[in-house]
Amino acid sequence: MFQQKSYLAKKVGPHFYEIKGPNAPKWYVVDAKDQVVGRFASMIAKVVTGKHKPTYTPNVDTGDFVVIINADKVVLTRNKLDTKIYRDYSGYISGLKQRTAREMLIKDPTEIIRRAVWGMTNKSSLARHQMKKLKVFAGAEHEHKAQNPVELPFTATRRSTLDSKATKARAAAAPKKTA
């Protein structure tokens, strides 16, 4: 019986990914408005590392570029705004800096998403290179319009009791059709 040949991506040139051809990386744009950070970051990490493609190879960068807009409108569940602490340590005595998620949203909202996606990748030199494919912007405008990014086909949507109550309220407020 013959074995079917499988495709293995190869590192091409100085880049970790193919520049041209069918396996070249694509550009996607994603709106982070009203998205829960963890669920959203796990979806983005799959795209950045390339696990959503059938040509995924663990030792080669097969991921796509992702542009995230409205990072300042991201949602943290429960009381994580005040209880989640981001720590940075310089390595020196009294070099520990601690910030809550609320302070991070005020100071640099892009860092929350970047750290969440980094936490869901392998910690290697390849992962550090893949993280360069993640472009996060706090507002609705981004500087990568020349790459013609398309909407990501699958997005995580926030489904909560507040959303279901809002849809019920809209349905009740809508004028009823009479036959």
TILUM-953422 format. One line per field, with one value per residue: residue number from 0; x, z, y of N, C-alpha, C in turn; residue in three letters. Coordinates in Angstrom, 3 decimals. Each point is the difference from the previous one (the first is absolute). Layout:
BEGIN
seq NUM_...
n_xx X_...
n_zz Z_...
n_yy Y_...
ca_xx X_...
ca_zz Z_...
ca_yy Y_...
c_xx X_...
c_zz Z_...
c_yy Y_...
type ALA_...
END
This chain:
BEGIN
seq 0_1_2_3_4_5_6_7_8_9_10_11_12_13_14_15_16_17_18_19_20_21_22_23_24_25_26_27_28_29_30_31_32_33_34_35_36_37_38_39_40_41_42_43_44_45_46_47_48_49_50_51_52_53_54_55_56_57_58_59_60_61_62_63_64_65_66_67_68_69_70_71_72_73_74_75_76_77_78_79_80_81_82_83_84_85_86_87_88_89_90_91_92_93_94_95_96_97_98_99_100_101_102_103_104_105_106_107_108_109_110_111_112_113_114_115_116_117_118_119_120_121_122_123_124_125_126_127_128_129_130_131_132_133_134_135_136_137_138_139_140_141_142_143_144_145_146_147_148_149_150_151_152_153_154_155_156_157_158_159_160_161_162_163_164_165_166_167_168_169_170_171_172_173_174_175_176_177_178
n_xx 0.850_-0.406_1.019_-0.966_0.458_0.710_-0.600_1.243_-0.383_0.656_1.042_-0.455_1.261_0.211_-1.163_-0.911_-0.463_-0.838_0.690_0.152_-1.106_-0.469_1.184_-0.018_0.435_-1.192_-0.691_-0.260_-1.202_0.115_-1.295_0.668_-0.894_-0.211_1.291_-0.228_0.906_-0.278_-1.291_0.072_0.815_-0.782_-1.017_0.482_0.299_-1.143_-0.500_0.544_-0.259_-1.157_-0.526_-0.501_1.225_-0.334_0.709_-0.620_1.134_0.251_0.946_-1.101_0.228_-1.160_0.140_-1.096_-0.012_-0.091_-0.938_0.207_-1.273_-0.186_1.283_-0.333_-0.758_1.083_-0.549_0.054_-0.147_-1.116_0.830_0.365_-0.813_-0.463_-0.255_-0.079_1.159_0.528_0.969_0.890_1.006_0.744_-0.080_-0.288_0.637_-1.179_0.230_-0.898_-0.593_-1.045_-0.825_-1.157_-0.978_-0.623_1.121_0.066_-1.316_0.277_1.083_-0.164_-1.170_0.961_0.602_-1.261_-0.345_1.048_-0.161_-1.286_0.303_0.938_-0.920_-0.553_1.235_0.788_0.763_0.209_1.114_-0.575_-0.400_1.218_0.416_-0.794_0.395_1.010_-0.719_0.006_-0.959_0.173_-1.229_0.125_0.117_-0.899_0.998_0.516_1.297_-0.766_-0.554_1.287_-0.034_-1.052_-0.022_-0.360_-1.305_0.351_-0.017_0.742_-0.975_0.607_-1.209_-0.268_-0.288_-0.737_-0.335_0.953_0.729_-0.300_0.206_1.096_0.241_-0.324_0.708_0.930_-0.149_-0.036_1.022_0.334_-0.471_-1.152_0.187_-1.006_-0.695
n_zz 0.000_-0.772_0.460_0.523_-0.903_0.993_0.273_-0.082_0.719_-0.789_0.752_-0.494_-0.341_0.106_-0.650_0.949_-0.996_-0.826_-0.865_-1.007_-0.727_-0.128_0.531_-0.750_1.017_0.535_-0.284_1.306_0.035_1.307_0.269_0.983_-0.582_1.320_-0.162_0.514_0.825_0.881_-0.251_-0.003_1.057_0.446_-0.496_0.480_1.107_-0.270_-0.315_1.042_0.687_-0.660_1.200_-0.598_-0.445_-1.101_-0.339_1.167_0.279_1.074_-0.866_-0.719_-0.304_0.222_0.973_0.294_-0.667_1.198_-0.464_1.240_-0.161_0.565_0.252_-0.016_-0.859_0.374_0.255_1.288_0.192_0.690_1.034_-1.190_-0.259_1.173_-0.292_-1.316_0.316_-0.710_-0.001_0.220_-0.196_0.459_1.085_0.315_1.124_0.468_-0.925_0.930_-1.195_0.671_-0.967_0.337_-0.378_0.984_0.730_-0.380_0.197_1.086_0.460_-0.223_-0.616_-0.852_1.123_0.362_-1.216_-0.103_1.284_-0.277_-1.165_0.565_0.941_-1.203_-0.083_-0.777_1.011_-1.207_-0.709_-0.390_1.241_0.370_-0.998_0.406_1.171_-0.862_-0.240_1.282_-0.593_1.133_-0.176_0.763_-1.085_-0.755_-0.003_-1.127_0.029_-0.049_-0.459_-0.211_1.081_-0.072_1.303_0.106_0.149_1.235_-0.696_1.001_0.748_1.111_0.286_0.620_0.675_0.493_1.268_0.037_-0.868_0.669_1.107_-0.581_-0.505_1.199_0.546_-0.943_0.214_1.304_-0.256_-0.811_-1.011_0.489_-0.838_-0.593_0.079
n_yy -1.176_1.000_0.672_0.718_0.856_0.436_1.144_0.381_1.023_0.816_0.221_1.155_-0.004_1.321_-0.176_-0.029_0.753_-0.612_0.736_-0.847_-0.139_-1.234_-0.199_1.084_0.707_-0.102_1.069_-0.025_0.550_0.277_0.133_0.595_0.788_0.095_-0.272_-1.202_0.487_-0.930_0.024_1.294_-0.018_-0.975_0.699_1.135_-0.678_-0.608_1.190_0.615_-1.117_0.113_-0.222_1.063_-0.185_-0.652_1.068_-0.063_0.594_-0.775_-0.377_0.330_1.255_-0.608_0.875_0.688_1.152_0.543_0.831_0.394_0.376_1.178_-0.055_1.291_-0.662_-0.650_-1.187_0.254_-1.296_-0.110_-0.126_-0.489_1.014_-0.395_-1.278_0.064_-0.542_0.970_-0.916_0.951_-0.834_1.000_-0.755_1.250_0.317_-0.243_-0.928_-0.340_0.033_0.440_-0.444_0.555_-0.801_0.614_-0.039_-1.290_-0.077_0.703_-0.671_-1.298_0.212_0.314_0.350_0.213_0.360_0.795_0.290_0.154_0.557_0.747_0.080_0.086_0.454_-0.756_-0.177_0.511_-0.128_-1.131_-0.211_0.401_-0.758_-0.986_0.411_0.080_-1.088_0.261_0.709_0.668_0.517_1.084_0.707_0.616_0.858_-0.496_-0.269_-1.081_1.108_0.252_-0.769_0.816_0.251_-1.269_-0.004_-0.306_-1.139_-0.389_0.483_0.196_-0.358_1.097_-1.093_0.938_0.008_0.922_-0.729_-1.120_0.695_0.466_-1.217_-0.487_0.981_-0.228_-1.301_0.293_0.820_-1.023_0.732_-0.435_-1.019_0.600_-1.099
ca_xx -0.850_0.789_-0.234_-0.288_1.012_-0.503_0.675_0.698_0.444_1.437_0.472_0.486_0.819_0.226_-1.257_-0.456_-1.190_0.069_-0.411_-0.963_-0.508_-1.266_0.155_0.411_-0.937_-1.080_-0.231_-1.363_-0.329_-0.968_-0.479_0.009_-1.039_-0.866_0.497_0.632_1.436_0.549_-0.552_0.466_1.440_0.249_-0.308_1.060_1.232_-0.053_0.243_1.371_0.926_-0.267_-0.666_-1.273_0.277_0.384_1.445_0.685_1.207_0.381_1.295_0.035_-1.039_-1.027_-1.108_-0.416_0.034_-1.289_-0.107_-1.093_-0.403_-0.845_0.513_-0.394_-1.386_-0.036_-0.753_0.487_-1.152_-0.066_0.658_1.408_0.554_0.659_0.743_1.084_1.202_1.091_1.255_1.242_1.131_1.209_1.129_0.686_-0.716_-1.155_-0.256_-1.282_-1.073_-1.286_-1.116_-1.250_-0.482_-0.601_1.106_0.548_-0.930_0.172_1.335_0.283_-0.958_0.486_0.868_-0.815_-0.204_1.305_0.424_-0.899_0.366_1.327_-0.184_-0.568_0.942_1.193_1.018_1.181_0.392_-0.999_-1.190_0.312_-0.114_-1.417_-0.681_0.181_-1.102_-1.173_-0.023_-1.125_-0.252_-1.017_-1.150_-0.608_0.851_1.290_0.893_0.307_-1.019_0.654_0.079_-1.361_-0.408_-1.403_-0.604_0.271_-1.265_-0.628_0.328_-0.619_-0.992_-0.309_-1.379_-0.197_-1.388_-0.311_-0.318_-1.299_-1.011_-0.084_-0.725_-1.406_-0.560_-0.159_-1.108_-1.240_-0.227_-0.260_-1.446_-0.486_-0.736_-1.370_-0.382
ca_zz 0.000_-0.122_1.012_-0.549_0.368_0.831_-0.234_1.122_-0.329_0.145_0.235_-1.283_0.058_1.311_0.722_0.536_-0.747_-1.441_-0.348_-1.089_-0.272_0.653_1.452_0.545_1.043_-0.332_0.975_0.519_0.952_0.979_0.908_1.354_0.797_0.779_-0.003_1.237_-0.304_-0.105_-1.157_-1.173_-0.157_-0.447_-1.423_-0.701_0.109_-1.022_-1.319_-0.047_-0.054_-1.203_0.297_-0.711_-1.374_-0.133_-0.238_1.252_0.362_1.279_0.017_-1.050_0.175_-1.032_0.446_-0.763_0.682_0.586_0.431_0.967_0.242_1.182_1.136_1.246_0.301_0.332_1.231_0.968_0.728_1.473_0.561_-0.373_-0.179_1.236_0.669_-0.837_0.162_-0.944_0.713_-0.760_0.913_-0.692_0.422_1.084_1.261_-0.083_-1.406_-0.386_-0.269_-0.083_-0.472_-0.184_-1.379_-0.216_-0.277_-1.307_-1.021_-0.094_-0.471_-1.313_-0.185_-0.932_0.714_0.575_-1.043_-0.383_1.037_-0.007_-1.144_0.297_0.965_-0.668_-0.992_0.563_0.338_-0.782_-0.924_-1.061_0.523_0.041_-1.381_-0.366_0.677_-0.817_-0.961_0.695_0.013_0.861_0.028_0.986_-0.656_-1.149_-1.170_0.019_-1.045_-0.908_-1.048_-1.257_-0.105_-0.266_0.901_-0.091_1.282_0.391_-0.236_1.232_1.116_1.273_0.367_1.425_0.305_1.443_0.376_-0.359_-1.420_-0.244_0.506_-0.938_-1.195_0.382_0.134_-1.352_-0.623_0.609_-0.384_-1.436_-0.297_-0.344_-1.262_0.115_-1.223
ca_yy 1.176_1.212_1.023_1.313_0.983_1.095_1.263_0.610_1.345_0.183_1.354_0.494_1.204_0.595_0.062_-1.259_-0.388_0.217_1.350_-0.077_-1.334_-0.355_-0.102_1.294_0.424_0.921_1.056_0.026_1.061_-0.470_1.032_-0.538_0.646_-0.894_-1.368_-0.441_-0.038_-1.349_-0.697_0.740_-0.236_-1.378_-0.038_0.737_-0.775_-1.058_0.585_0.517_-1.132_-0.775_-1.266_-0.067_-0.424_-1.409_-0.077_0.346_-0.724_0.629_0.679_1.025_1.012_-0.104_0.832_1.162_1.279_0.373_1.388_0.106_1.379_0.239_-0.764_0.660_-0.347_-1.414_-0.254_-0.976_-0.519_0.067_1.184_-0.079_1.339_0.430_-1.065_-0.524_0.818_-0.212_0.236_0.132_-0.009_0.426_-0.819_0.685_0.101_0.907_0.274_-0.591_0.950_-0.679_0.821_-0.727_0.039_1.317_0.921_-0.357_0.493_1.447_0.340_-0.582_-1.090_-1.015_-0.939_-1.075_-1.006_-0.547_-0.945_-1.155_-0.843_-0.553_-1.074_-1.173_-0.514_-0.623_0.993_-0.339_1.064_0.008_0.688_1.429_0.475_-0.027_1.102_1.204_0.022_0.513_1.459_0.374_1.435_0.355_0.621_-0.683_0.192_-0.682_0.471_-1.105_-0.053_-0.341_-1.451_-0.461_-1.076_-0.403_-0.376_-1.375_-0.689_-0.463_0.880_-0.343_0.999_-0.017_-0.357_0.067_0.246_1.381_0.037_-0.626_0.926_1.120_-0.437_-0.158_1.346_0.522_-0.714_0.465_1.393_0.060_-0.022_-1.341_-0.055_-0.515_-0.684
c_xx 0.896_-0.351_-0.240_1.071_-0.632_0.839_0.663_0.489_1.496_0.315_0.677_0.788_0.170_-1.274_-0.347_-1.180_0.203_-0.543_-1.106_-0.495_-1.263_0.087_0.502_-1.013_-1.029_-0.129_-1.471_-0.161_-1.126_-0.367_-0.128_-1.091_-0.926_0.423_0.648_1.461_0.512_-0.483_0.505_1.470_0.289_-0.282_1.117_1.309_0.032_0.346_1.452_1.009_-0.230_-0.722_-1.344_0.169_0.331_1.502_0.803_1.191_0.559_1.298_0.136_-1.150_-0.980_-1.197_-0.264_0.140_-1.394_0.086_-1.223_-0.284_-0.934_0.438_-0.396_-1.434_-0.162_-0.642_0.720_-1.193_0.187_0.683_1.499_0.620_0.777_0.860_1.150_1.177_1.040_1.296_1.159_1.141_1.277_1.202_0.794_-0.856_-1.024_-0.300_-1.305_-1.039_-1.287_-1.064_-1.232_-0.426_-0.641_1.080_0.622_-0.903_0.142_1.343_0.272_-0.925_0.476_0.811_-0.785_-0.193_1.324_0.486_-0.875_0.347_1.360_-0.115_-0.524_0.876_1.126_1.019_1.295_0.353_-0.982_-1.256_0.241_-0.083_-1.468_-0.761_0.192_-1.085_-1.288_0.106_-1.248_-0.104_-1.151_-1.254_-0.511_0.848_1.296_0.797_0.343_-1.064_0.604_0.095_-1.361_-0.423_-1.492_-0.496_0.311_-1.301_-0.687_0.435_-0.711_-0.978_-0.346_-1.476_-0.147_-1.468_-0.397_-0.381_-1.368_-1.130_-0.190_-0.760_-1.481_-0.672_-0.224_-1.186_-1.345_-0.328_-0.346_-1.503_-0.417_-0.819_-1.387_-0.391_-1.363
c_zz 0.000_1.115_-0.680_0.469_0.832_-0.269_1.280_-0.448_0.265_0.252_-1.281_0.221_1.419_0.837_0.544_-0.810_-1.489_-0.333_-1.054_-0.131_0.786_1.519_0.632_1.049_-0.502_1.111_0.402_0.940_0.888_0.912_1.398_0.883_0.612_-0.073_1.345_-0.307_-0.234_-1.218_-1.292_-0.270_-0.469_-1.487_-0.805_0.031_-1.026_-1.371_-0.129_-0.100_-1.210_0.235_-0.692_-1.438_-0.057_-0.221_1.252_0.226_1.253_-0.032_-1.062_0.237_-1.167_0.330_-0.897_0.847_0.509_0.486_0.909_0.230_1.198_1.202_1.334_0.404_0.326_1.379_0.845_0.855_1.504_0.498_-0.315_-0.233_1.238_0.631_-0.835_0.049_-1.039_0.690_-0.989_1.003_-0.768_0.341_1.129_1.259_-0.113_-1.443_-0.503_-0.197_-0.169_-0.447_-0.104_-1.458_-0.316_-0.335_-1.371_-1.127_-0.197_-0.637_-1.421_-0.230_-0.961_0.706_0.605_-1.028_-0.380_1.023_0.026_-1.160_0.243_0.990_-0.618_-1.127_0.712_0.293_-0.685_-0.892_-1.167_0.450_0.102_-1.398_-0.428_0.645_-0.744_-1.060_0.621_0.096_0.752_0.058_0.946_-0.656_-1.173_-1.263_0.156_-1.225_-1.024_-1.085_-1.343_-0.207_-0.305_0.925_-0.151_1.390_0.288_-0.084_1.264_1.132_1.244_0.345_1.458_0.179_1.513_0.287_-0.343_-1.478_-0.278_0.517_-0.962_-1.261_0.293_0.110_-1.377_-0.693_0.558_-0.440_-1.478_-0.255_-0.491_-1.288_0.247_-1.335_-0.487
c_yy 1.239_0.979_1.332_0.983_1.096_1.243_0.462_1.363_0.119_1.463_0.490_1.282_0.535_0.086_-1.382_-0.536_0.287_1.380_-0.021_-1.428_-0.303_-0.058_1.289_0.451_0.999_1.039_-0.014_1.186_-0.517_1.160_-0.601_0.597_-1.054_-1.465_-0.306_-0.317_-1.419_-0.751_0.624_-0.306_-1.417_-0.145_0.670_-0.791_-1.133_0.551_0.455_-1.147_-0.887_-1.304_-0.145_-0.499_-1.490_-0.178_0.327_-0.923_0.670_0.800_1.072_0.958_-0.078_0.883_1.191_1.260_0.331_1.441_0.082_1.481_0.040_-0.836_0.635_-0.333_-1.480_-0.194_-1.034_-0.437_0.131_1.269_0.007_1.373_0.442_-1.084_-0.559_0.961_-0.406_0.401_0.077_0.086_0.302_-0.871_0.630_-0.009_1.124_0.403_-0.591_1.097_-0.800_0.984_-0.872_0.125_1.352_1.043_-0.279_0.496_1.500_0.341_-0.517_-1.185_-1.086_-1.076_-1.152_-1.107_-0.654_-1.026_-1.243_-0.941_-0.640_-1.156_-1.278_-0.520_-0.732_1.086_-0.407_1.178_0.074_0.738_1.496_0.598_0.049_1.149_1.321_0.108_0.509_1.515_0.437_1.521_0.292_0.552_-0.817_0.114_-0.792_0.406_-1.080_-0.158_-0.413_-1.512_-0.637_-1.149_-0.287_-0.388_-1.466_-0.796_-0.506_0.914_-0.481_1.105_-0.161_-0.302_0.000_0.240_1.426_0.104_-0.607_0.887_1.169_-0.403_-0.202_1.364_0.626_-0.657_0.474_1.419_0.138_-0.045_-1.388_0.076_-0.572_-0.621_0.393
type MET_PHE_GLN_GLN_LYS_SER_TYR_LEU_ALA_LYS_LYS_VAL_GLY_PRO_HIS_PHE_TYR_GLU_ILE_LYS_GLY_PRO_ASN_ALA_PRO_LYS_TRP_TYR_VAL_VAL_ASP_ALA_LYS_ASP_GLN_VAL_VAL_GLY_ARG_PHE_ALA_SER_MET_ILE_ALA_LYS_VAL_VAL_THR_GLY_LYS_HIS_LYS_PRO_THR_TYR_THR_PRO_ASN_VAL_ASP_THR_GLY_ASP_PHE_VAL_VAL_ILE_ILE_ASN_ALA_ASP_LYS_VAL_VAL_LEU_THR_ARG_ASN_LYS_LEU_ASP_THR_LYS_ILE_TYR_ARG_ASP_TYR_SER_GLY_TYR_ILE_SER_GLY_LEU_LYS_GLN_ARG_THR_ALA_ARG_GLU_MET_LEU_ILE_LYS_ASP_PRO_THR_GLU_ILE_ILE_ARG_ARG_ALA_VAL_TRP_GLY_MET_THR_ASN_LYS_SER_SER_LEU_ALA_ARG_HIS_GLN_MET_LYS_LYS_LEU_LYS_VAL_PHE_ALA_GLY_ALA_GLU_HIS_GLU_HIS_LYS_ALA_GLN_ASN_PRO_VAL_GLU_LEU_PRO_PHE_THR_ALA_THR_ARG_ARG_SER_THR_LEU_ASP_SER_LYS_ALA_THR_LYS_ALA_ARG_ALA_ALA_ALA_ALA_PRO_LYS_LYS_THR_ALA
END
